[in-house]
Amino acid sequence: MVLVVPGFIQRPSARLLVADDHDRVLLFSSVDATWFTPGGGIDDGEPLAMAAVRELREETGYRVDPEELGPVVATTSGHWRAGWDGQIRFSVESYFFLRVQEFALDSTGLDRYELDFITGHRWWSLAELQTTEENVVPWGLAVLLERLYAGETPAEPVRLPWHHPEFAHLADA
């Protein structure tokens, strides 16, 4: 289902919760002090899983086949202003869960905007996510990861709150 919001550029996104064999999730840091998952926009006509593996390869250098992703485990949606052109976009983000062995990131596939926006990366433990005061998105990530690490794949994607300050009270819902 595509949700159309008048006045905004629609930008469906495929994102990944990449967890290593030590139950740590890979997150990128940004110039606006936010930590976020690998992933990004879906090209016209591109299947969701193909977009996810393409984004993972471009942003990390890690290669995986789409069938290794499994189902979408979470979604979130909301508006944001793109730094590269100032336009407001409305994203519906779909999250896949992927287990990997820790790997060294290769950032040579990042585009110019990503190179300007991303300031680093880190593998986060569940305990770190549960106790951090830093801005980590999507909100509710620690609760979802706890379920996924325990082997529970949701029957339907979990709906996570969008990450704007006016919705901060929903972060622990």
CNS distance restraints for C-alpha pairs under 8 A (distance, minus, plus):
assign (resid   3 and name CA) (resid  92 and name CA) 7.82 0.50 0.50
assign (resid   4 and name CA) (resid  10 and name CA) 7.01 0.50 0.50
assign (resid   5 and name CA) (resid  10 and name CA) 7.50 0.50 0.50
assign (resid   5 and name CA) (resid  90 and name CA) 7.11 0.50 0.50
assign (resid   8 and name CA) (resid  79 and name CA) 7.88 0.50 0.50
assign (resid   8 and name CA) (resid  88 and name CA) 5.67 0.50 0.50
assign (resid   8 and name CA) (resid  89 and name CA) 5.08 0.50 0.50
assign (resid   8 and name CA) (resid  90 and name CA) 5.79 0.50 0.50
assign (resid   9 and name CA) (resid  87 and name CA) 7.63 0.50 0.50
assign (resid   9 and name CA) (resid  88 and name CA) 6.42 0.50 0.50
assign (resid   9 and name CA) (resid  89 and name CA) 4.51 0.50 0.50
assign (resid   9 and name CA) (resid  90 and name CA) 5.98 0.50 0.50
assign (resid  10 and name CA) (resid  89 and name CA) 5.81 0.50 0.50
assign (resid  10 and name CA) (resid  90 and name CA) 5.04 0.50 0.50
assign (resid  10 and name CA) (resid  91 and name CA) 6.20 0.50 0.50
assign (resid  11 and name CA) (resid  41 and name CA) 6.11 0.50 0.50
assign (resid  11 and name CA) (resid  42 and name CA) 7.31 0.50 0.50
assign (resid  11 and name CA) (resid  89 and name CA) 6.32 0.50 0.50
assign (resid  11 and name CA) (resid  90 and name CA) 5.82 0.50 0.50
assign (resid  11 and name CA) (resid  91 and name CA) 4.71 0.50 0.50
assign (resid  11 and name CA) (resid  92 and name CA) 6.86 0.50 0.50
assign (resid  12 and name CA) (resid  41 and name CA) 5.81 0.50 0.50
assign (resid  12 and name CA) (resid  42 and name CA) 5.85 0.50 0.50
assign (resid  12 and name CA) (resid  90 and name CA) 7.86 0.50 0.50
assign (resid  12 and name CA) (resid  91 and name CA) 5.10 0.50 0.50
assign (resid  12 and name CA) (resid  92 and name CA) 4.83 0.50 0.50
assign (resid  12 and name CA) (resid  93 and name CA) 6.01 0.50 0.50
assign (resid  13 and name CA) (resid  39 and name CA) 7.08 0.50 0.50
assign (resid  13 and name CA) (resid  40 and name CA) 5.01 0.50 0.50
assign (resid  13 and name CA) (resid  41 and name CA) 4.25 0.50 0.50
assign (resid  13 and name CA) (resid  42 and name CA) 5.37 0.50 0.50
assign (resid  13 and name CA) (resid  48 and name CA) 8.00 0.50 0.50
assign (resid  13 and name CA) (resid  91 and name CA) 6.47 0.50 0.50
assign (resid  13 and name CA) (resid  92 and name CA) 6.06 0.50 0.50
assign (resid  13 and name CA) (resid  93 and name CA) 4.60 0.50 0.50
assign (resid  13 and name CA) (resid  94 and name CA) 6.25 0.50 0.50
assign (resid  14 and name CA) (resid  39 and name CA) 5.54 0.50 0.50
assign (resid  14 and name CA) (resid  40 and name CA) 5.58 0.50 0.50
assign (resid  14 and name CA) (resid  41 and name CA) 6.37 0.50 0.50
assign (resid  14 and name CA) (resid  42 and name CA) 6.47 0.50 0.50
assign (resid  14 and name CA) (resid  48 and name CA) 6.10 0.50 0.50
assign (resid  14 and name CA) (resid  49 and name CA) 7.33 0.50 0.50
assign (resid  14 and name CA) (resid  51 and name CA) 6.03 0.50 0.50
assign (resid  14 and name CA) (resid  52 and name CA) 4.95 0.50 0.50
assign (resid  14 and name CA) (resid  55 and name CA) 7.86 0.50 0.50
assign (resid  14 and name CA) (resid  93 and name CA) 5.85 0.50 0.50
assign (resid  14 and name CA) (resid  94 and name CA) 5.12 0.50 0.50
assign (resid  14 and name CA) (resid  95 and name CA) 6.24 0.50 0.50
assign (resid  14 and name CA) (resid  96 and name CA) 7.79 0.50 0.50
assign (resid  15 and name CA) (resid  37 and name CA) 6.56 0.50 0.50
assign (resid  15 and name CA) (resid  38 and name CA) 5.79 0.50 0.50
assign (resid  15 and name CA) (resid  39 and name CA) 3.96 0.50 0.50
assign (resid  15 and name CA) (resid  40 and name CA) 6.15 0.50 0.50
assign (resid  15 and name CA) (resid  52 and name CA) 5.90 0.50 0.50
assign (resid  15 and name CA) (resid  55 and name CA) 7.92 0.50 0.50
assign (resid  15 and name CA) (resid  93 and name CA) 6.66 0.50 0.50
assign (resid  15 and name CA) (resid  94 and name CA) 5.91 0.50 0.50
assign (resid  15 and name CA) (resid  95 and name CA) 4.73 0.50 0.50
assign (resid  15 and name CA) (resid  96 and name CA) 6.36 0.50 0.50
assign (resid  16 and name CA) (resid  37 and name CA) 6.17 0.50 0.50
assign (resid  16 and name CA) (resid  38 and name CA) 5.65 0.50 0.50
assign (resid  16 and name CA) (resid  39 and name CA) 6.01 0.50 0.50
assign (resid  16 and name CA) (resid  52 and name CA) 6.79 0.50 0.50
assign (resid  16 and name CA) (resid  56 and name CA) 7.63 0.50 0.50
assign (resid  16 and name CA) (resid  95 and name CA) 5.22 0.50 0.50
assign (resid  16 and name CA) (resid  96 and name CA) 4.79 0.50 0.50
assign (resid  16 and name CA) (resid  97 and name CA) 5.89 0.50 0.50
assign (resid  16 and name CA) (resid  98 and name CA) 6.93 0.50 0.50
assign (resid  17 and name CA) (resid  25 and name CA) 6.51 0.50 0.50
assign (resid  17 and name CA) (resid  26 and name CA) 7.19 0.50 0.50
assign (resid  17 and name CA) (resid  37 and name CA) 6.35 0.50 0.50
assign (resid  17 and name CA) (resid  38 and name CA) 7.49 0.50 0.50
assign (resid  17 and name CA) (resid  95 and name CA) 6.65 0.50 0.50
assign (resid  17 and name CA) (resid  96 and name CA) 5.98 0.50 0.50
assign (resid  17 and name CA) (resid  97 and name CA) 4.73 0.50 0.50
assign (resid  17 and name CA) (resid  98 and name CA) 6.09 0.50 0.50
assign (resid  18 and name CA) (resid  25 and name CA) 5.45 0.50 0.50
assign (resid  18 and name CA) (resid  26 and name CA) 5.57 0.50 0.50
assign (resid  18 and name CA) (resid  37 and name CA) 7.87 0.50 0.50
assign (resid  18 and name CA) (resid  38 and name CA) 7.91 0.50 0.50
assign (resid  18 and name CA) (resid  97 and name CA) 6.17 0.50 0.50
assign (resid  18 and name CA) (resid  98 and name CA) 4.93 0.50 0.50
assign (resid  18 and name CA) (resid  99 and name CA) 6.03 0.50 0.50
assign (resid  18 and name CA) (resid 100 and name CA) 6.91 0.50 0.50
assign (resid  19 and name CA) (resid  23 and name CA) 5.83 0.50 0.50
assign (resid  19 and name CA) (resid  24 and name CA) 5.25 0.50 0.50
assign (resid  19 and name CA) (resid  25 and name CA) 4.27 0.50 0.50
assign (resid  19 and name CA) (resid  26 and name CA) 6.39 0.50 0.50
assign (resid  19 and name CA) (resid  97 and name CA) 7.55 0.50 0.50
assign (resid  19 and name CA) (resid  98 and name CA) 6.16 0.50 0.50
assign (resid  19 and name CA) (resid  99 and name CA) 4.95 0.50 0.50
assign (resid  19 and name CA) (resid 100 and name CA) 6.09 0.50 0.50
assign (resid  20 and name CA) (resid  24 and name CA) 5.43 0.50 0.50
assign (resid  20 and name CA) (resid  25 and name CA) 6.49 0.50 0.50
assign (resid  20 and name CA) (resid  26 and name CA) 7.97 0.50 0.50
assign (resid  20 and name CA) (resid  99 and name CA) 5.68 0.50 0.50
assign (resid  20 and name CA) (resid 100 and name CA) 4.82 0.50 0.50
assign (resid  20 and name CA) (resid 101 and name CA) 4.96 0.50 0.50
assign (resid  20 and name CA) (resid 102 and name CA) 5.24 0.50 0.50
assign (resid  21 and name CA) (resid  99 and name CA) 6.99 0.50 0.50
assign (resid  21 and name CA) (resid 100 and name CA) 6.45 0.50 0.50
assign (resid  21 and name CA) (resid 101 and name CA) 5.52 0.50 0.50
assign (resid  21 and name CA) (resid 102 and name CA) 7.09 0.50 0.50
assign (resid  22 and name CA) (resid 125 and name CA) 7.93 0.50 0.50
assign (resid  23 and name CA) (resid 125 and name CA) 6.26 0.50 0.50
assign (resid  23 and name CA) (resid 126 and name CA) 7.02 0.50 0.50
assign (resid  23 and name CA) (resid 149 and name CA) 6.81 0.50 0.50
assign (resid  24 and name CA) (resid 123 and name CA) 5.39 0.50 0.50
assign (resid  24 and name CA) (resid 124 and name CA) 4.87 0.50 0.50
assign (resid  24 and name CA) (resid 125 and name CA) 4.36 0.50 0.50
assign (resid  24 and name CA) (resid 126 and name CA) 6.55 0.50 0.50
assign (resid  25 and name CA) (resid 123 and name CA) 5.23 0.50 0.50
assign (resid  25 and name CA) (resid 124 and name CA) 5.14 0.50 0.50
assign (resid  25 and name CA) (resid 125 and name CA) 6.60 0.50 0.50
assign (resid  25 and name CA) (resid 126 and name CA) 7.91 0.50 0.50
assign (resid  26 and name CA) (resid  37 and name CA) 6.69 0.50 0.50
assign (resid  26 and name CA) (resid  38 and name CA) 7.72 0.50 0.50
assign (resid  26 and name CA) (resid 121 and name CA) 7.07 0.50 0.50
assign (resid  26 and name CA) (resid 122 and name CA) 5.84 0.50 0.50
assign (resid  26 and name CA) (resid 123 and name CA) 4.49 0.50 0.50
assign (resid  26 and name CA) (resid 124 and name CA) 6.36 0.50 0.50
assign (resid  27 and name CA) (resid  35 and name CA) 5.83 0.50 0.50
assign (resid  27 and name CA) (resid  36 and name CA) 5.17 0.50 0.50
assign (resid  27 and name CA) (resid  37 and name CA) 4.88 0.50 0.50
assign (resid  27 and name CA) (resid  38 and name CA) 6.88 0.50 0.50
assign (resid  27 and name CA) (resid 121 and name CA) 5.59 0.50 0.50
assign (resid  27 and name CA) (resid 122 and name CA) 5.60 0.50 0.50
assign (resid  27 and name CA) (resid 123 and name CA) 6.34 0.50 0.50
assign (resid  27 and name CA) (resid 124 and name CA) 7.17 0.50 0.50
assign (resid  28 and name CA) (resid  35 and name CA) 5.34 0.50 0.50
assign (resid  28 and name CA) (resid  36 and name CA) 5.28 0.50 0.50
assign (resid  28 and name CA) (resid  37 and name CA) 6.20 0.50 0.50
assign (resid  28 and name CA) (resid  38 and name CA) 7.09 0.50 0.50
assign (resid  28 and name CA) (resid 118 and name CA) 6.57 0.50 0.50
assign (resid  28 and name CA) (resid 119 and name CA) 7.39 0.50 0.50
assign (resid  28 and name CA) (resid 120 and name CA) 5.70 0.50 0.50
assign (resid  28 and name CA) (resid 121 and name CA) 4.17 0.50 0.50
assign (resid  28 and name CA) (resid 122 and name CA) 6.52 0.50 0.50
assign (resid  29 and name CA) (resid  33 and name CA) 6.50 0.50 0.50
assign (resid  29 and name CA) (resid  34 and name CA) 5.69 0.50 0.50
assign (resid  29 and name CA) (resid  35 and name CA) 4.47 0.50 0.50
assign (resid  29 and name CA) (resid  36 and name CA) 6.55 0.50 0.50
assign (resid  29 and name CA) (resid 118 and name CA) 5.74 0.50 0.50
assign (resid  29 and name CA) (resid 119 and name CA) 5.38 0.50 0.50
assign (resid  29 and name CA) (resid 120 and name CA) 5.19 0.50 0.50
assign (resid  29 and name CA) (resid 121 and name CA) 5.72 0.50 0.50
assign (resid  29 and name CA) (resid 122 and name CA) 7.96 0.50 0.50
assign (resid  30 and name CA) (resid  34 and name CA) 5.41 0.50 0.50
assign (resid  30 and name CA) (resid  35 and name CA) 6.47 0.50 0.50
assign (resid  30 and name CA) (resid 117 and name CA) 5.45 0.50 0.50
assign (resid  30 and name CA) (resid 118 and name CA) 4.50 0.50 0.50
assign (resid  30 and name CA) (resid 119 and name CA) 5.10 0.50 0.50
assign (resid  30 and name CA) (resid 120 and name CA) 7.22 0.50 0.50
assign (resid  31 and name CA) (resid 117 and name CA) 5.53 0.50 0.50
assign (resid  31 and name CA) (resid 118 and name CA) 6.47 0.50 0.50
assign (resid  31 and name CA) (resid 119 and name CA) 6.18 0.50 0.50
assign (resid  33 and name CA) (resid 134 and name CA) 7.64 0.50 0.50
assign (resid  33 and name CA) (resid 135 and name CA) 6.87 0.50 0.50
assign (resid  34 and name CA) (resid 134 and name CA) 7.23 0.50 0.50
assign (resid  34 and name CA) (resid 135 and name CA) 4.98 0.50 0.50
assign (resid  34 and name CA) (resid 136 and name CA) 5.85 0.50 0.50
assign (resid  34 and name CA) (resid 137 and name CA) 7.25 0.50 0.50
assign (resid  35 and name CA) (resid 134 and name CA) 7.71 0.50 0.50
assign (resid  35 and name CA) (resid 135 and name CA) 6.13 0.50 0.50
assign (resid  35 and name CA) (resid 136 and name CA) 4.60 0.50 0.50
assign (resid  35 and name CA) (resid 137 and name CA) 6.19 0.50 0.50
assign (resid  36 and name CA) (resid 136 and name CA) 6.04 0.50 0.50
assign (resid  36 and name CA) (resid 137 and name CA) 5.18 0.50 0.50
assign (resid  36 and name CA) (resid 138 and name CA) 7.00 0.50 0.50
assign (resid  37 and name CA) (resid 137 and name CA) 7.45 0.50 0.50
assign (resid  37 and name CA) (resid 138 and name CA) 7.99 0.50 0.50
assign (resid  38 and name CA) (resid  55 and name CA) 7.08 0.50 0.50
assign (resid  38 and name CA) (resid  56 and name CA) 6.19 0.50 0.50
assign (resid  38 and name CA) (resid  59 and name CA) 6.77 0.50 0.50
assign (resid  38 and name CA) (resid  60 and name CA) 7.97 0.50 0.50
assign (resid  39 and name CA) (resid  52 and name CA) 6.11 0.50 0.50
assign (resid  39 and name CA) (resid  55 and name CA) 5.07 0.50 0.50
assign (resid  39 and name CA) (resid  56 and name CA) 6.20 0.50 0.50
assign (resid  39 and name CA) (resid  59 and name CA) 7.66 0.50 0.50
assign (resid  40 and name CA) (resid  51 and name CA) 7.82 0.50 0.50
assign (resid  40 and name CA) (resid  52 and name CA) 7.58 0.50 0.50
assign (resid  40 and name CA) (resid  55 and name CA) 6.18 0.50 0.50
assign (resid  41 and name CA) (resid  51 and name CA) 7.45 0.50 0.50
assign (resid  42 and name CA) (resid  46 and name CA) 6.21 0.50 0.50
assign (resid  42 and name CA) (resid  47 and name CA) 7.76 0.50 0.50
assign (resid  42 and name CA) (resid  48 and name CA) 6.85 0.50 0.50
assign (resid  42 and name CA) (resid  51 and name CA) 5.45 0.50 0.50
assign (resid  43 and name CA) (resid  51 and name CA) 7.22 0.50 0.50
assign (resid  46 and name CA) (resid  50 and name CA) 6.58 0.50 0.50
assign (resid  46 and name CA) (resid  51 and name CA) 6.31 0.50 0.50
assign (resid  47 and name CA) (resid  51 and name CA) 6.29 0.50 0.50
assign (resid  48 and name CA) (resid  52 and name CA) 6.36 0.50 0.50
assign (resid  49 and name CA) (resid  53 and name CA) 6.38 0.50 0.50
assign (resid  49 and name CA) (resid  66 and name CA) 5.30 0.50 0.50
assign (resid  49 and name CA) (resid  67 and name CA) 7.78 0.50 0.50
assign (resid  49 and name CA) (resid  69 and name CA) 7.24 0.50 0.50
assign (resid  50 and name CA) (resid  54 and name CA) 6.08 0.50 0.50
assign (resid  50 and name CA) (resid  66 and name CA) 5.79 0.50 0.50
assign (resid  51 and name CA) (resid  55 and name CA) 6.02 0.50 0.50
assign (resid  52 and name CA) (resid  56 and name CA) 6.12 0.50 0.50
assign (resid  52 and name CA) (resid  66 and name CA) 7.74 0.50 0.50
assign (resid  52 and name CA) (resid  96 and name CA) 7.89 0.50 0.50
assign (resid  53 and name CA) (resid  57 and name CA) 6.12 0.50 0.50
assign (resid  53 and name CA) (resid  63 and name CA) 7.04 0.50 0.50
assign (resid  53 and name CA) (resid  64 and name CA) 6.23 0.50 0.50
assign (resid  53 and name CA) (resid  65 and name CA) 6.85 0.50 0.50
assign (resid  53 and name CA) (resid  66 and name CA) 6.13 0.50 0.50
assign (resid  54 and name CA) (resid  58 and name CA) 6.12 0.50 0.50
assign (resid  55 and name CA) (resid  59 and name CA) 5.94 0.50 0.50
assign (resid  56 and name CA) (resid  60 and name CA) 5.69 0.50 0.50
assign (resid  56 and name CA) (resid  61 and name CA) 6.88 0.50 0.50
assign (resid  56 and name CA) (resid  62 and name CA) 6.23 0.50 0.50
assign (resid  56 and name CA) (resid  63 and name CA) 7.21 0.50 0.50
assign (resid  57 and name CA) (resid  61 and name CA) 4.39 0.50 0.50
assign (resid  57 and name CA) (resid  62 and name CA) 4.91 0.50 0.50
assign (resid  57 and name CA) (resid  63 and name CA) 5.42 0.50 0.50
assign (resid  57 and name CA) (resid  64 and name CA) 7.94 0.50 0.50
assign (resid  57 and name CA) (resid 109 and name CA) 7.39 0.50 0.50
assign (resid  58 and name CA) (resid 107 and name CA) 7.27 0.50 0.50
assign (resid  58 and name CA) (resid 108 and name CA) 7.51 0.50 0.50
assign (resid  58 and name CA) (resid 109 and name CA) 4.27 0.50 0.50
assign (resid  58 and name CA) (resid 110 and name CA) 5.80 0.50 0.50
assign (resid  59 and name CA) (resid 106 and name CA) 7.34 0.50 0.50
assign (resid  59 and name CA) (resid 107 and name CA) 5.72 0.50 0.50
assign (resid  59 and name CA) (resid 108 and name CA) 7.81 0.50 0.50
assign (resid  59 and name CA) (resid 109 and name CA) 5.86 0.50 0.50
assign (resid  59 and name CA) (resid 110 and name CA) 5.47 0.50 0.50
assign (resid  60 and name CA) (resid 105 and name CA) 4.78 0.50 0.50
assign (resid  60 and name CA) (resid 106 and name CA) 5.03 0.50 0.50
assign (resid  60 and name CA) (resid 107 and name CA) 5.59 0.50 0.50
assign (resid  60 and name CA) (resid 109 and name CA) 7.58 0.50 0.50
assign (resid  61 and name CA) (resid 105 and name CA) 6.12 0.50 0.50
assign (resid  61 and name CA) (resid 106 and name CA) 4.74 0.50 0.50
assign (resid  61 and name CA) (resid 107 and name CA) 6.64 0.50 0.50
assign (resid  61 and name CA) (resid 108 and name CA) 7.66 0.50 0.50
assign (resid  61 and name CA) (resid 109 and name CA) 7.08 0.50 0.50
assign (resid  62 and name CA) (resid 103 and name CA) 7.88 0.50 0.50
assign (resid  62 and name CA) (resid 105 and name CA) 7.39 0.50 0.50
assign (resid  62 and name CA) (resid 106 and name CA) 7.76 0.50 0.50
assign (resid  64 and name CA) (resid  68 and name CA) 6.80 0.50 0.50
assign (resid  65 and name CA) (resid  69 and name CA) 7.56 0.50 0.50
assign (resid  68 and name CA) (resid  98 and name CA) 7.65 0.50 0.50
assign (resid  69 and name CA) (resid  96 and name CA) 6.19 0.50 0.50
assign (resid  69 and name CA) (resid  97 and name CA) 6.51 0.50 0.50
assign (resid  69 and name CA) (resid  98 and name CA) 5.83 0.50 0.50
assign (resid  70 and name CA) (resid  96 and name CA) 7.02 0.50 0.50
assign (resid  70 and name CA) (resid  97 and name CA) 7.36 0.50 0.50
assign (resid  71 and name CA) (resid  96 and name CA) 6.44 0.50 0.50
assign (resid  71 and name CA) (resid  97 and name CA) 7.94 0.50 0.50
assign (resid  72 and name CA) (resid  94 and name CA) 6.22 0.50 0.50
assign (resid  72 and name CA) (resid  95 and name CA) 5.44 0.50 0.50
assign (resid  72 and name CA) (resid  96 and name CA) 4.79 0.50 0.50
assign (resid  72 and name CA) (resid  97 and name CA) 7.45 0.50 0.50
assign (resid  72 and name CA) (resid 157 and name CA) 5.93 0.50 0.50
assign (resid  73 and name CA) (resid  94 and name CA) 7.71 0.50 0.50
assign (resid  73 and name CA) (resid  95 and name CA) 5.81 0.50 0.50
assign (resid  73 and name CA) (resid  96 and name CA) 5.69 0.50 0.50
assign (resid  73 and name CA) (resid  97 and name CA) 6.70 0.50 0.50
assign (resid  73 and name CA) (resid 153 and name CA) 6.88 0.50 0.50
assign (resid  73 and name CA) (resid 154 and name CA) 6.19 0.50 0.50
assign (resid  73 and name CA) (resid 156 and name CA) 7.05 0.50 0.50
assign (resid  73 and name CA) (resid 157 and name CA) 4.42 0.50 0.50
assign (resid  73 and name CA) (resid 158 and name CA) 6.12 0.50 0.50
assign (resid  74 and name CA) (resid  94 and name CA) 6.03 0.50 0.50
assign (resid  74 and name CA) (resid  95 and name CA) 5.11 0.50 0.50
assign (resid  74 and name CA) (resid  96 and name CA) 7.29 0.50 0.50
assign (resid  74 and name CA) (resid 157 and name CA) 4.29 0.50 0.50
assign (resid  74 and name CA) (resid 158 and name CA) 4.32 0.50 0.50
assign (resid  74 and name CA) (resid 159 and name CA) 5.73 0.50 0.50
assign (resid  74 and name CA) (resid 160 and name CA) 6.81 0.50 0.50
assign (resid  75 and name CA) (resid  92 and name CA) 7.06 0.50 0.50
assign (resid  75 and name CA) (resid  93 and name CA) 5.41 0.50 0.50
assign (resid  75 and name CA) (resid  94 and name CA) 4.60 0.50 0.50
assign (resid  75 and name CA) (resid  95 and name CA) 6.00 0.50 0.50
assign (resid  75 and name CA) (resid 157 and name CA) 6.29 0.50 0.50
assign (resid  75 and name CA) (resid 158 and name CA) 6.26 0.50 0.50
assign (resid  75 and name CA) (resid 159 and name CA) 5.13 0.50 0.50
assign (resid  75 and name CA) (resid 160 and name CA) 6.06 0.50 0.50
assign (resid  76 and name CA) (resid  92 and name CA) 5.95 0.50 0.50
assign (resid  76 and name CA) (resid  93 and name CA) 5.31 0.50 0.50
assign (resid  76 and name CA) (resid  94 and name CA) 6.94 0.50 0.50
assign (resid  76 and name CA) (resid 138 and name CA) 7.62 0.50 0.50
assign (resid  76 and name CA) (resid 159 and name CA) 5.85 0.50 0.50
assign (resid  76 and name CA) (resid 160 and name CA) 5.08 0.50 0.50
assign (resid  76 and name CA) (resid 161 and name CA) 6.06 0.50 0.50
assign (resid  76 and name CA) (resid 162 and name CA) 5.86 0.50 0.50
assign (resid  77 and name CA) (resid  90 and name CA) 7.22 0.50 0.50
assign (resid  77 and name CA) (resid  91 and name CA) 5.36 0.50 0.50
assign (resid  77 and name CA) (resid  92 and name CA) 4.28 0.50 0.50
assign (resid  77 and name CA) (resid  93 and name CA) 5.88 0.50 0.50
assign (resid  77 and name CA) (resid 161 and name CA) 7.62 0.50 0.50
assign (resid  77 and name CA) (resid 162 and name CA) 5.80 0.50 0.50
assign (resid  78 and name CA) (resid  90 and name CA) 5.49 0.50 0.50
assign (resid  78 and name CA) (resid  91 and name CA) 5.57 0.50 0.50
assign (resid  78 and name CA) (resid  92 and name CA) 6.82 0.50 0.50
assign (resid  78 and name CA) (resid 162 and name CA) 5.66 0.50 0.50
assign (resid  78 and name CA) (resid 163 and name CA) 7.90 0.50 0.50
assign (resid  79 and name CA) (resid  88 and name CA) 6.69 0.50 0.50
assign (resid  79 and name CA) (resid  89 and name CA) 5.45 0.50 0.50
assign (resid  79 and name CA) (resid  90 and name CA) 4.27 0.50 0.50
assign (resid  79 and name CA) (resid  91 and name CA) 6.20 0.50 0.50
assign (resid  80 and name CA) (resid  88 and name CA) 5.56 0.50 0.50
assign (resid  80 and name CA) (resid  89 and name CA) 5.47 0.50 0.50
assign (resid  80 and name CA) (resid  90 and name CA) 6.57 0.50 0.50
assign (resid  80 and name CA) (resid  91 and name CA) 7.88 0.50 0.50
assign (resid  81 and name CA) (resid  86 and name CA) 5.74 0.50 0.50
assign (resid  81 and name CA) (resid  87 and name CA) 5.53 0.50 0.50
assign (resid  81 and name CA) (resid  88 and name CA) 4.32 0.50 0.50
assign (resid  81 and name CA) (resid  89 and name CA) 6.12 0.50 0.50
assign (resid  82 and name CA) (resid  86 and name CA) 5.11 0.50 0.50
assign (resid  82 and name CA) (resid  87 and name CA) 5.61 0.50 0.50
assign (resid  82 and name CA) (resid  88 and name CA) 6.32 0.50 0.50
assign (resid  82 and name CA) (resid  89 and name CA) 7.07 0.50 0.50
assign (resid  83 and name CA) (resid  87 and name CA) 7.95 0.50 0.50
assign (resid  84 and name CA) (resid 113 and name CA) 6.43 0.50 0.50
assign (resid  97 and name CA) (resid 148 and name CA) 7.86 0.50 0.50
assign (resid 110 and name CA) (resid 114 and name CA) 5.75 0.50 0.50
assign (resid 110 and name CA) (resid 115 and name CA) 6.15 0.50 0.50
assign (resid 111 and name CA) (resid 115 and name CA) 6.25 0.50 0.50
assign (resid 112 and name CA) (resid 116 and name CA) 6.33 0.50 0.50
assign (resid 113 and name CA) (resid 117 and name CA) 6.05 0.50 0.50
assign (resid 114 and name CA) (resid 118 and name CA) 5.65 0.50 0.50
assign (resid 115 and name CA) (resid 119 and name CA) 7.78 0.50 0.50
assign (resid 124 and name CA) (resid 128 and name CA) 6.18 0.50 0.50
assign (resid 124 and name CA) (resid 129 and name CA) 6.59 0.50 0.50
assign (resid 125 and name CA) (resid 129 and name CA) 6.39 0.50 0.50
assign (resid 126 and name CA) (resid 130 and name CA) 6.13 0.50 0.50
assign (resid 126 and name CA) (resid 142 and name CA) 6.21 0.50 0.50
assign (resid 126 and name CA) (resid 145 and name CA) 7.43 0.50 0.50
assign (resid 126 and name CA) (resid 146 and name CA) 7.21 0.50 0.50
assign (resid 127 and name CA) (resid 131 and name CA) 6.30 0.50 0.50
assign (resid 128 and name CA) (resid 132 and name CA) 5.75 0.50 0.50
assign (resid 129 and name CA) (resid 136 and name CA) 7.88 0.50 0.50
assign (resid 129 and name CA) (resid 141 and name CA) 7.89 0.50 0.50
assign (resid 129 and name CA) (resid 142 and name CA) 5.75 0.50 0.50
assign (resid 130 and name CA) (resid 142 and name CA) 5.86 0.50 0.50
assign (resid 136 and name CA) (resid 141 and name CA) 7.93 0.50 0.50
assign (resid 137 and name CA) (resid 141 and name CA) 7.01 0.50 0.50
assign (resid 137 and name CA) (resid 163 and name CA) 6.57 0.50 0.50
assign (resid 138 and name CA) (resid 160 and name CA) 6.94 0.50 0.50
assign (resid 138 and name CA) (resid 161 and name CA) 7.45 0.50 0.50
assign (resid 138 and name CA) (resid 162 and name CA) 7.08 0.50 0.50
assign (resid 138 and name CA) (resid 163 and name CA) 6.60 0.50 0.50
assign (resid 139 and name CA) (resid 160 and name CA) 6.47 0.50 0.50
assign (resid 139 and name CA) (resid 161 and name CA) 6.15 0.50 0.50
assign (resid 139 and name CA) (resid 162 and name CA) 7.04 0.50 0.50
assign (resid 139 and name CA) (resid 163 and name CA) 6.26 0.50 0.50
assign (resid 139 and name CA) (resid 171 and name CA) 5.08 0.50 0.50
assign (resid 139 and name CA) (resid 172 and name CA) 7.45 0.50 0.50
assign (resid 140 and name CA) (resid 144 and name CA) 6.41 0.50 0.50
assign (resid 140 and name CA) (resid 160 and name CA) 6.29 0.50 0.50
assign (resid 140 and name CA) (resid 161 and name CA) 7.47 0.50 0.50
assign (resid 140 and name CA) (resid 171 and name CA) 5.70 0.50 0.50
assign (resid 140 and name CA) (resid 172 and name CA) 5.89 0.50 0.50
assign (resid 140 and name CA) (resid 173 and name CA) 7.08 0.50 0.50
assign (resid 141 and name CA) (resid 145 and name CA) 6.02 0.50 0.50
assign (resid 142 and name CA) (resid 146 and name CA) 6.12 0.50 0.50
assign (resid 143 and name CA) (resid 147 and name CA) 6.67 0.50 0.50
assign (resid 144 and name CA) (resid 148 and name CA) 6.31 0.50 0.50
assign (resid 144 and name CA) (resid 158 and name CA) 7.94 0.50 0.50
assign (resid 145 and name CA) (resid 149 and name CA) 5.82 0.50 0.50
assign (resid 146 and name CA) (resid 150 and name CA) 6.29 0.50 0.50
assign (resid 147 and name CA) (resid 151 and name CA) 6.64 0.50 0.50
assign (resid 147 and name CA) (resid 152 and name CA) 5.34 0.50 0.50
assign (resid 147 and name CA) (resid 153 and name CA) 7.49 0.50 0.50
assign (resid 148 and name CA) (resid 152 and name CA) 5.08 0.50 0.50
assign (resid 148 and name CA) (resid 153 and name CA) 6.03 0.50 0.50
assign (resid 154 and name CA) (resid 158 and name CA) 6.93 0.50 0.50
assign (resid 161 and name CA) (resid 167 and name CA) 7.43 0.50 0.50
assign (resid 161 and name CA) (resid 170 and name CA) 6.35 0.50 0.50
assign (resid 161 and name CA) (resid 171 and name CA) 6.74 0.50 0.50
assign (resid 162 and name CA) (resid 167 and name CA) 7.07 0.50 0.50
assign (resid 163 and name CA) (resid 167 and name CA) 6.60 0.50 0.50
assign (resid 163 and name CA) (resid 168 and name CA) 7.10 0.50 0.50
assign (resid 163 and name CA) (resid 171 and name CA) 7.93 0.50 0.50
assign (resid 164 and name CA) (resid 168 and name CA) 6.74 0.50 0.50
assign (resid 167 and name CA) (resid 171 and name CA) 7.34 0.50 0.50
assign (resid 169 and name CA) (resid 173 and name CA) 7.91 0.50 0.50
